[in-house]
Amino acid sequence: MENQGSDEVEKLKTKFMSVWNNVKYSWVLKFKTSFSRNSPVFLLGKCYHFKAEDDDCLTEACSEASDEDFAMGNVEAFRKDFASRVWLTYREEFPPLPGSTLISDCGWGCMLRAGQMMLAQALVLHFLGRDWTWPEALTLQPLDTETRTTTAAKRLVASLEASLQGSPRSSDSEPPPAPHVQAQGSAEEAEAHLKEMYHCTLVSWFGDMTSAPLGLHRLVYLGLTLGKQAGDWYGPAVVAHILKKAVKEAKEPGLRGITAYVSQDCTVYSGDVVDCHKAPTAGDTPTLTLNGHRAVIILIPVRLGGEKTNPEYFDFAKSILSLEYCIGIIGGKPKQACYFVGFQDDSLIYMDPHYCQSFVDISTSDFPLQSYHCPSPKKMPFSQMDPSCTIGFYSRSIEDYEKIREELSKLLQPSTKEKYPAFTFMQGHSRDYDLSAGLNPEKLEWPFLRGAQRTVTTSGDFVLL
């Protein structure tokens, strides 16, 4: 009985810490972001220019403007593109997470949410392509932080009180039904309806229910095998491995044509990636794979400096985010994760998971999509970026991978100032190298190693020696 009482105290403490962290870090949001009209904006490989229709109105006084004040140009296209990305944030009042009584991830689940967003972008590329945008993207209403903060706080406190008196909620174990495609009057309408079906199904895979193959419940469950509990902090490296397991073990037919690969010690082994492409799951169909092969999500945990991000890596990060097959970067500020999707000048553009929203039942065929899309881009100076992060790429085929490897290898050439690229490519398989016997930089051609020893932990912490 004494142990049981102690466990209840710890559970209560964890929940109140979640509330406190949410108040401290997550509800102070700035929704108006300033962009320059004189510099291009890059968003996951696409470039936009914000210029007024009449150049006479552009003066030094208005060179900086709110994102709501741009006149014409590609502003609308940028907004639609950004708002079409899948936005995964804190949620509350969902079924209890595996191994816990937590019904919210407020205050601790931001890195998992950032990882979900990067994975969602890979699936958008896989099923819909980079040019796809959500038809309703520009109809999203601005986020109301004051109202949302008040109501969310009240609901969280109420859930704490209820959890001490009642039993946890059960989860609906039935998988979400696939949206129904109705007959259309034209091929264009039929294609649009089909894409919306993919869109709805894709979002449902990230729902906050145990039945969702890529949802928070599934990620937390897989994290238990890596020593992580619900309520713990997840680093970008461990999240990469969790995402890999989630994709690999997903039972959804639509996910059979895609898999994930995580680099080892900042090294991408080409033989391993090619093997991932060549090994389709039994039951794959030509509509899910390309020539019987799978697409591959390449995840590369890296460390871009010591305690702070080395400024020499800023241009490299810009180059990465300028590529259409890049699915973004998960990282953020220390203990505050976010999903980087682009940049302008010396600022990163990102999607913020630190916004608490209510549980959405994705088991219904017409669940609302509005809360899974964000109308408000945010910016952060490169100098504030935490050096630990995971970079993601989407490779549709072996031919695509060879192009990606060739292009990235050029970007990774060491400069005169910085001799240590963020990661590197190697021919062959990881099994061809005895990584446990001590690293030989000359043999393995790893110029970024500062010595014969380098330690990397699965928690996402890197130690450079």
N, C-alpha and C positions, 0 to 999 in steps of 0.2 A: 504493500500500500504506500510505503514511503517513496519507493521508486516511481510509482504511478503519479504521486503528487508532484514529484520533482519534474517528471516529464511534462505534466500539464503546465507547470510554471515556465519551463523552457519554451513550450509551444506558444504560450501567451506572450512571453518576452519577444520571441521571433516575430509574432504578428504586430506587436506594437512598434518594434524596430522598423518593420516594413512601412507602417503608417508614417513614422517619423522621417524615414529616408525619403518617402514620397513627398512629404511637405517641404523637406529641406532642399531636395535636389530636383524634383520632377514637376512641380506645378508653377514654377517661376519661368514662364515662357514668354519669349518675345516673338511676335508673329509678323511684324513689319520688318522686312529685310531690305537693306539698301543695295542696289546694283549700279554699276557705272554704265553710262550709255556709250562710253568711248572704248570699252574693252569687250572682246568676245566672251561668251559664256559657254562652257562645255558641260554637257550632261550625258554621261555614259556613251561617249563617242560621237555625239552630235554637237554641232557648233551653232550658236545663235548670236545675232547682233541686235542690240537694243538701240535703235535710232529713231528719232522723230521723223514724221513725214515731211515736215518743213524744217530744213537745217537752220533757218534763221532763228528759230526759237531755242537753239542749243547755245547756251553761253556758259561761261565758267561757273556762274552761280547755280546752274541747274545740271551740272555734269554728274552730280550724284542725285538719284531720285529713288523714291519708294517704289517697290515692285508693283504698287497699285497706280503709279503715276505715269508709266510709259505711254507714249502716244501710239505709235504704230510699229512697223518692222516685224520682227520675229517674236515679239513678247508673247502674243497669244499662243503661238506655236510652242514656245518654251513652257508656258504655264500648263498647256494641255499635256505636253510630254511629261512634265514633272508630276502632275496630278494623276497621271495614268499609272505611275509606278505603284506597286502594292505596298501599302503602309501597315506595318505590324507594330502595335504599341502595347503598353501595359493594359491589362484587363482586370476586371474584378467580378466577383459573384459567379465564377465558373465552378464546375465540379472540382472537388479537392484533388490536388496534385499527388502523384504517386509517392508513397512513403511519408506523407505529411497530411496536415489538416488545412494547409494553405489554400485559399480560394481566390487569391490575387497574387500577381508577381510584381506589384508596385514596389519600387525601391531596390530591386535586386535582379530582375529578369531582363534588363536592357540589352545585354550582349546576346542573349538568346534571341531576342526580338530582332536585333540587327542582323544576326545570322539568318533568321527566317526571311528578312527582306532581301538579302543577297541571293538566297536560294530561290525566292519567288521571281527575281529578275532573270535568273537562268532559265526558269520554266517559261517565263514570258517569251524569251528568245526562242526557246525550243518549240513552243506551240503556236505562237502568234507572230514572232519576228520583231525586229527592232523598230520598225515603222508603225507598229500597232499603237493606237491610242484609244482610250475609253471614250465613247461618244458623250458621256455625261460628265467628263472631267471638269469642264468649265462651269458647271452648274453647282459645284460644291460651295457651301456657305463657309465664310470665315470662321475659324475656331473661336469659341467664346470661353476664354480661360477663366474669367471670374465666376461665371455660372457653373462651369464644369468643376472648378475647384471646390466650390461650396457643396454641390450635390455629391461629388465623389467622396469628399471627406465624411459627410454624413452617412453615406452607405457603407464606407469602410468601418467606421466606428460601430455601426449597427451590426455589421457582420461579425465583428469581434465579440460583441455581447451575445449574439445568437450562437456562436460556436462554442461558448462555454456552457450553454444550456441544452443544446440539441445535438443530434448526430449529423455528420457531414452529408452533403447532398450526394446522390448517386448520379452516375453519368449514363447518358443514352449510348448504348453499345452498338446501335444500328448505324451502318455507314450512310453518309449522305447520298440521297438519290441524285443521279445525273440529271441536269436540267433537260427538259424535253424540247426537242427541235420541231417546230411546226412547219408545215408546208408554206413556202413563200411565193410571192408573185413573180419574182425575178431571181436570176442567179446572184446578183449583187446583194439582194436582201437575204437570200439564203446563206451567202458567205458571211454577211455581217452577223446573222443570227448564230451561225456556227461558232464564230469567234467569241461571241458573248457567252455561249455555252462553255467554251474552254475557259474563259475568264472566270465565270462563276465557279466552275469545278475546281480550278486552280486555287482560288481563294479559299474554298471549302477545305482543301487539304491542310490549311494552316489554322483551322478553327480550334478553339480552346475546349476540345472534347477528347476523350480517350480514343474515339474512333478515327480522329483525324491523323493521317500517317505522318504529317510534318508539323503537327500542332505542338504547343508548349508541353502538353502532358506526355507526348511521345518523347520529346527531347529531354525532359526531366527524367523520364524512365531510363533512357539510354545513358544519361549522365550518371545515374547511380552506379553503373558498371565501371565508371572512371573515378569513383570516389566523390562525386558531387551530389549534394542534397538540394532539394528545393529550398530556396532562401540563400544559398551560397552565391558567391561571386564567380562568374564564369569568364575565363580569359578568352581572347580571340583564337588561340591555338586549340584549346580543348573544344571550343564550339565547332571548329572546322571538323574535328574527328566525330563529334556528335552528329553533325549534318551528314557526313559520309555514311555513318551507320544508318541514319534514318532513311536516306535514299536507297541504300542497298537492301534494307529489310522491308521496304514498303511493299504492300500487297496489291496496291491499286494497279489495274492493267495499264492505265495511262502513264505510269512511271516506269514501266519495264524497258522503255527505250532510252533510258538515261541513267547514268551512274555518277559517282563522285570519286575523285582522287585527291589525296592530301600529300603534299611534298614532304620529304624527310630531310631534316637539317638544312632547310633553305635550298634544297636541290630537287629539281624535277627530273626523274628518270624516264627518258623517252620510251624505253621498252615497256615500262609499266603502264604508261598512258596508252600506248598502242594496244596493249593487251586488254585494257579496259574498253577500248573501242571495239575490239574483236570478239568480245564474249557476251553475246546477247543472251538474255534470260529465256528459258524455254517458254514457248508460247508467244514470242514476239511476232508481230505482223509487219509487213512493209510500211503500213501507215504510222507505225510507232518508231521504226528505225530506218536508217539510210543504208540501203544495200545489205540489210541484215545486221548492221553494226549499230552500236549504241553511241549516243552522244555522251560527252564526259564533262563534268564540272570540275575544273582544276582549282584547288584551294591551296594557297601558299602562305603559311604563317611566317612572318618575318619580324625582324627588329631593326628599325630605321634609326639607330643611334643608341646612346647610352641612357642617361636619365631623361634626356629630352631628344626629340627628333632632330637629327643632324640636318642643317639647312641644305647640305649638298644633295639630299634626297628629294627636295621640294620639286625640282624640275622633273625628276624621275616619276614622282607621283602624278604630276600633271600629264606626262606622256602616257602613263598607264590609263588614266581616266579619259583620255582622248580617243581610246580604241573602242570600236563598237562591240567587240567580243569580250570586253571587260565588263564584269557584272558588279563592279564596285569594290569597296574596301570596308571591312568592319574593324572598328577601333574606337577612337574618340578621345576624350579627355580622361585623366586618371579616375577610375571608378565611375565614369559616366560614358557609356558606350553610345555610339551612333553609327549610321550607315552613310559613308561618303559616296556620293554619286557624281560629283563634278567639281568645277572650280571656276573662279574668275579672278584674274590677277593673282594676288597672294592669299586668297581666301578659298577654303574648301566649301562646297555646297553639300549639305547633308540632310538626311531624313532623321527625325528625332523620335525615338520610341518612348520618351519620357512624357507621355500624355495618357492619363488613366481613363479608359473607356469601359462601358458596360459590356457584359457578356452577350455575345450574339449566338443564337442557336443555328448553327450551319446545317443541321439535319433537315431543315425545311427547304423546299425547292425554290422559294422566293425570298430567301433571307436578304436583308438590305446590304448593299455594297458600299454605301457612302462612307462608313467609318473605317474602311480599308483603303482609303485614298486621301492623301493630304494636299490641301490647297496652298500650303505655306512653306516655301523653301527656307532654309536657314543657312547662315554662313558662319565660318569660324576661321581665324587666321591659321595658316599652316604651322606657325610657331607654337600653337597650343595643342597640336596633335600629339597624342601619346605615341611613343615609338613602337610599341607592340601592336601589331595589326595582322589581319589576314586579307590577302589580295585574292580576288576570284576572277576566273575566266571561263567562258563557255566555248567548247570545241564540238562542232557538230559531226565531224568525221576525221578520219586519219589524215586526209588531205588538208583539212582545216588546221589540224594540229601542227602539221609541218610548216604551214605558213605562219602560224602563231609563234612557234618556236624560233623560226628564222627572224621574224620581226622583233620579238622580244630580246633575242640574243644581241641584236644591234643596239637596242636601248640599254642593255646591261653592260655594255663595254665600259670599263672603268675610265673615269676622267682623270685629268692630271692632278686634281685636288683630292678626289675620293677614289681610293684604289679598291674599295670593297663593295661590289654590287650587292643589291638587296637579296638576290637569289641567282641561281645559275641552272643551266641544263646539262645533263649528262646522257651520253649514249648508253644503251644497255639497260639492265634491271638493277634494282637496289640489292638484290640477292647476289649480284656479281661482286659486291664489295663487302669486305668484312669490316663493318663500321665499329664493331666492338673492340677491335685490335689496335685502336689508336689511329688517328687520321694522318695521312700523309698529303699535305697540300700540293706537292709537286706531282705526285702520282694521280691524285684525283682532280687536279686542275681546279682547285677551289680558291681563287685569288682573294676572296673576301675574308678568309680565315687569317686572324692576326697571329696565330701560333699553331702549334700542333694539337691544342686542346680547345674544345668548345663544348659548353654544356647547354642543353636545351631541355626544359622540363615540360611535361604535358599540361601544366597549369597555365601555360602561356607566358611564363617568365623566362627570359633569356639572359644568360650571363656571358659576356664577352671577356675573354681572357687574353 
